[in-house]
Amino acid sequence: MSTQSEGLGDAAREARERLDERLRAQRTSEIRRHNSTGSLRSGSRSSGNNNNQGMVSSAALAKLQKENCLGQAEPSQQDSRYGQIRGMYWISVFNVSPGFSVIVGVMLAKMMASMVLATLFFPLFGSAVLEVAEGGGGFTFNGFSNARLSLDGSAMVSQGGLLSLSNTTRLQKGHAFVDSPLQFCRPLTGGKPFSFSTTFVFAIVPEFPGVGSHGMAFVVSASKNLRVDSPGQYLGLFSPTNDGNASNHILAVEFDVLKNPQFYDIDDNHVGIDVNSIRSANSELESSRGEKRSRVFENLTVASGDPVQAWIEFDSRTMQLNVTVSPFRTPKPEFPLLSATLNHSQVFLDSMYVGFTSATGRQPTTYYVLGWSFQINGTAQALTNLPALPPRGSGNKKRSSLVIWLPIAGSMFLLVTAVAIVVAFVVVRKIKFAELLEDWEVEYGPHRFSYKDLFIATKGFVDKELLGYGGFGKVYRGVLPNSNMQVAVKRVSHDSRQGMREFIAEIVSIGRLRHRNLVQLLGYCRRKGEFLLVYDLMPNGSLDKLLFCQTAGANTLDWNQRLNIIKGVASGLLYLHEGWEQVVIHRDIKASNVLLDSEFNGRLGDFGLARLYDHGGVLQTTHVVGTVGYLAPELTRTGKATKATDVFAFGAFLLEVACGRKPIERQGLGENFVLVDWVLEKWRAGDLVEAADPRLKDREYAVEVILVLTLALHCSNPVPTARPSMRQVMQILEGDAPLPQLPVNYMNASFPEQRRSPESTHVQMSNPSYTASGSLLYVGR
């Protein structure tokens, strides 16, 4: 636009310069003629010569017009082309000064030329200004043969112009974005977005009719390079590590054909509006006109294999996004299927990319886009002449091929039987050990890494990268080759009798847990009997290395850091007991299983012994497993791991953190130091603060230290029902509930006496005057 405007401006200036030059020549010629024949001004003073002078002036002006202004053109052409210029000379007929007439003529000519130029060129310049002021931008793809798209994963454009986001391969993702970003926000307005409108025609074609696999989405994203490790239920949009992050700046409209209870999907045939998370902000019909909207959608099956048209419209004045869906070549419904009000600051940046994503699971499904139109600050253009979908095979071609090739295959069968058996054996073994999928490996679980990637990440599992020993295996530091992400890789021991069982337990439990105080499981790998788990790397290692390190000059944790770690682990354990869809019993809470991130926040890990059951379900008897010093006494009698047994272990963990000592320490001559008994003695002597870690030099936190130690004694009560719940523990730590006082006769009697009459000591935490008895020398050690 700017180049065209500059060219027109140059042409206008050249025309005006030629006109000025011609007028100057006329003026000079006129003055010379007047000097030789007499001045029009002097002639006007004589009344007797007025008529003659007027005639002379008219003749002279006519000659000037012919010679200087119009060249050799015919009179009719002169009148039509230069009527405005010629008209100014009639001033002299009325005896006006020739100098003044020339000046006025020049001014009139320039003004008229400017008006002509403005009339001709204003639409061009005016449209450019409006485009800058109001924003704009858009495109229309009636097929994608010549579209400039950035394709990733399984996405491709067919020869016929169809955009295919997937193929018949399982567990794949596909991305297709317009190659260049669009301006979505007005400049100098604090990020206020433009309105936009888009429409597209798509088809979801499952390999087996009626059996879909996840879905596809229209996407507005800050980046076209979506780093997605997990296909499947995340639709190629997010991964478990970034799902729900406000920094994503992703708006998506999903067309989901698989119900995922994990993400609160309403059914297996729905449309949802997603903002920075796969959990839809709105996937239900609006209540104001719900009946009309639902009837439109009830007759439409997204995964039917037939083309479907969608309209998505965003109004920047009301910040409302409307989604309308109907079968292709049917009128657009009067009411939208979905509406949502957006917070533009959570989604839109100055420039954004638009496109589509998809993901498949175990059932092969192909996602097609036939055409697409998009417009900012306007209505998207209609789509026409779209490419056709591939015909659905009836099986006739396959049967014809079978008739042709069956005799040939039969004649060759005897020749290749031996080779085929060998090849089949090799292939079966390779699939069995490299790509084996068990029943427990549900597609809702974490990402499965290749053994090659983990081998490269850990530099071949060398001892130099060894971080330590976890439950049932070693833990290595690693850097993933593609993303350069630092991870911790836990390699389950081959000789572990429970290795496979613990490996599966950790995947199905922690793999779906999401909490800031739990170590995030990123994925797993299984190859030839090797079991590997991949976690977020915790830069500051495990808590026990800082608590029990006796090296001179070694860094230690101050009280504020320790209290923050205690609250973090308590919060994570409360989530396991009450905050998830099932109850998770950790069964191995201790300092070595608490990892510290870069800010020394505590995260509970190592779920190899975890057990899951439904809320209110019946507990099953299991083998007594765990670490000596953390086992509740009732485990030896009932064999049932409960929330209360986790609370008992948490009490031992509190003593570890506050005292800086292990629950049991060998002192030689067959004697053991029992931490909880020692702390109890300090409490009875009225000197509980002396049990604190001597490295804690500041005594200003004595009140908090006494609170934590007293709470630890409550949690260590040998009577399960007398222990607080994790919710009560959190309330006490946060100061939302008072700490009950320990009675003077707390645990004076022997533990065997308590075993004979446990009913007499079943008192709830809410009664501050309860009594309990028992010796902690017998508490599961």
Residue, then its C-alpha position, 0 to 999 in steps of 0.5 A: m500500500s505504501t509503495q503504491s501511494e508513493g508512486l501516485g504522489d510522485a505522478a501528482r507532483e510531476a503533473r502540478e510542476r508541468l502545469d506551473e511551468r506552462l502557466r509561467a510561460q503563458r504569463t511571460s508571453e502575455i506580458r510581451r504581447h501587451n507591451s507591443t499592442g497596448s496595456l489592457r489596464s491603460g485601455s480601460r481608462s478610455s470610455g471610447n475605446n472600451n469595446n475595441q479593447g475588449m475585442v482585442s483582449s478576447a482575441a489575444l486570449a483565444k490565441l494564447q489558449k491555442e498556442n500555449c495552453l492546448g497545443q494542437a488539440e481540437p477546440s472540442q477536446q480543448d473545452s473538455r480537457y482544459g475547461q477549468i484552466r481556460g475559464m480563468y482567462w475570462i476575467s480579462v474580458f471584464n477589464v480586470s488587471p492582467g497580472f491579478s488575473v494570472i495570479v488568481g488563475v494560478m491559484l485556482a488551477k492549483m486548488m482544482a488539481s489538489m481536489v482532483l488528486a484527493t478525489l482520486f487517491f483518498p480511497l487508497f490512503g484512507s483504506a491504509v489508515l483504517e487498516v492500521a487503526e482498526g487492525g485486520g488480517g485473515f485468510t481463507f483456505n478452500g483446501f490446503s494445497n498452497a497453504r503456508l502451514s507449519l506441520d508437526g508430528s503426524a500432520m500432513v497435506s494430501q495431494g488433494g488438498l486435505l489437511s490430515l492431522s493424524n494417520t492410522t498409527r496409534l498414540q500419535k499427535g499432530h500439529a498444524f499452524v499458520d506459519s506466521p503469527l497474527q496481531f491479536c491485540r491493539p497497540l498502545t491499549g494495554g493488551k486489549p484484544f481484537s475481535f475475531s471470527t473463524t469457521f472450518v469444516f472438519a471430519i473425525v473418521p475412526e478406523f472402527p465406526g463408533v469407536g473414537s480415540h481422544g479428539m482434535a482442537f482449534v488452537v490460539s497459541a503464543s507458540k506454534n512449537l508445542r512441547v508435548d510429551s504425552p499424546g492421548q488425552y492431552l489432545g497434543l496441547f499440554s503435558p502433565t508438567n505444564d497442564g494448567n500453567a498460566s504461562n501457556h497462553i493457549l485458548a483451544v476449542e476441543f472436539d473430544v470423542l473419548k470420555n476422560p473422568q480424570f478431566y471431568d469430561i461430560d461424555d464421549n461426544h462433546v465440545g469444550i473451551d479450554v484455557n491454559s488447561i485440558r480441563s475445559a472451562n466450559s463443556e456444558l450447554e448454556s442454561s439460558r437456551g439449553e433446550k434449543r442448543s441441546r437439540v442441535f447437538e443431540n442429532l450430531t455425532v462428531a466421530s461419525g466420519d461425516p464433515v462438520q462445520a464449526w463457527i468460533e467468534f470472539d467479541s472483544r467488547t464483551m470478551q465473550l467467545n461463542v462456539t456454534v456447530s452443525p453438520f456441513r452444508t446445513p444452515k448455521p444454528e441460531f444459537p451457539l452451542l457454547s459460550a464463555t467469557l474470557n479473561h484476555s490477560q490469561v490468553f492473548l498476547d500481541s501476536m499469536y499463532v492459530g492452528f489445529t492439534s490432535a492426538t490418538g490413543r489405542q484406537p486409530t482415528t484420522y482427523y481431517v480439516l477440509g477448509w478454513s477461514f479466519q478473520i480479525n475484526g470481521t466475519a470469516q469468509a464462507l468456504t466453497n469448493l472444498p476437497a472431498l474426503p477419501p471414500r470409505g472402503s467397502g472391502n471389495k478391493k481387499r477381496s479382489s487382491l486376496v483372490i489374486w495373491l492367494p494362489i501366489a502366496g500358497s505356491m511360495f508357502l513351502l519355500v519360505t516356511a522355515v524362514a518365516i518361523v525364524v523371523a516370526f520368533v525374532v519379531v515376537r521377542k522384540i515386541k514382547f520386550a521392547e513394546l509390551l503393553e500390560d493391562w495396567e499400562v492404561e493410556y491415562g497414565p504418564h509418558r512412556f520413554s524409550y530405553k535409548d533416550l534414558f540410556i543417553a540421558t544417564k550416560g549409560f547409567v554410569d556411577k558418576e551420575l548415581l544420586g543414591y539408592g531409593g526403594f528397590g533400586k538406584v537413582y541416577r541423574g540424567v538430561l533428556p536428549n531432546s528437551n535438555m530437561q534434568v530428570a532423576v531416573k530410578r532403576v528398579s533392581h533386577d533381583s528385587r522379588q517385589g520389583m515388578r509389583e512395586f514398579i506397577a504400584e508406583i506408576v498407577s499411584i503417583g503417575r496420576l497424582r498432582h500436588r506441589n508437595l509430591v515428587q512428579l512422575l514424568g514417565y517410565c520405561r520397561r525393557k527386557g525385564e528392566f524397570l525405570l521410573v523418570y521423575d523431576l530432578m530435585p536439585n537439593g537431594s533428599l532431606d536426610k543428607l542435610l539432617f544427619c550430615q556430621t561433616a564439619g562446616a556442612n550446610t544445615l537447615d535453619w528452623n524456618q526451612r525445617l518448619n516449611i518442609i514439615k508443612g509441605v510434607a503434611s500438606g502432601l500427605l493430607y492430599l493422599h488421604e483425603g484430596w484425591e479420588q482414592v485413598v493413598i496409603h504411602r507406608d514409607i514416610k521418612a526423611s530419606n523419602v522427602l526430596l528438596d527442590s531448588e527452594f528447599n520445599g519438601r516433596l514426598g516421593d518413593f511410592g513403591l509401597a503405596r496402597l490404594y483403596d476407595h474412600g470408605g472401602v474395606l482395608q485388605t490385610t497385607h504383608v508388614v513392610g516399611t522401615v524399622g522405626y516408622l512402623a505403627p504397633e498395630l501393623t504387627r497385629t492386624g497387618k492392615a495399613t491405614k491412615a493412622t499408620d501413616v500418621f504414626a510414621f509422620g510422627a517419627f518424621l517430625l522427631e527426625v526434623a526437629c531433633g536432627r537424629k534418626p528414630i533408632e541409633r545403634q550405640g554398641l553392646g546391643e543397645n539402641f537409642v530410641l528417639v521417641d523415648w528420649v524425647l518423652e523423657k525430656w517432656r516429663a522432665g519439663d525440658l522439651v526444648e533441649a531435645a531440639d537439634p543443637r545446631l539450631k542456635d536460635r532460641e527465638y523459635a522455642v515455642e514452635v519447636i515445642l509445638v512440633l515435638t509435642l505434636a510428634l508425641h501425639c502422632s506416636n501414640p500407640v493407640p491408632t484412634a488417639r492419633p490426630s488425622m492429617r487434617q488436624v495436623m495441618q490445622i495445628l501447624e497452621g495455627d487454626a486449631p489449638l494443640p491439645q496438652l499431653p496428660v501427666n500420666y501419658m504412656n506410663a503403663s506397659f504396652p502389653e497391658q494396653r494390648r489386652s484392653p485396647e478399648s479403654t484407651h480409644v479417645q479422640m483427639s478433640n478431648p484434651s484430657y484423654t489418657a493412653s498407655g504403653s512403652l514406645l520401646y515396642v512401637g513396631r521396632 
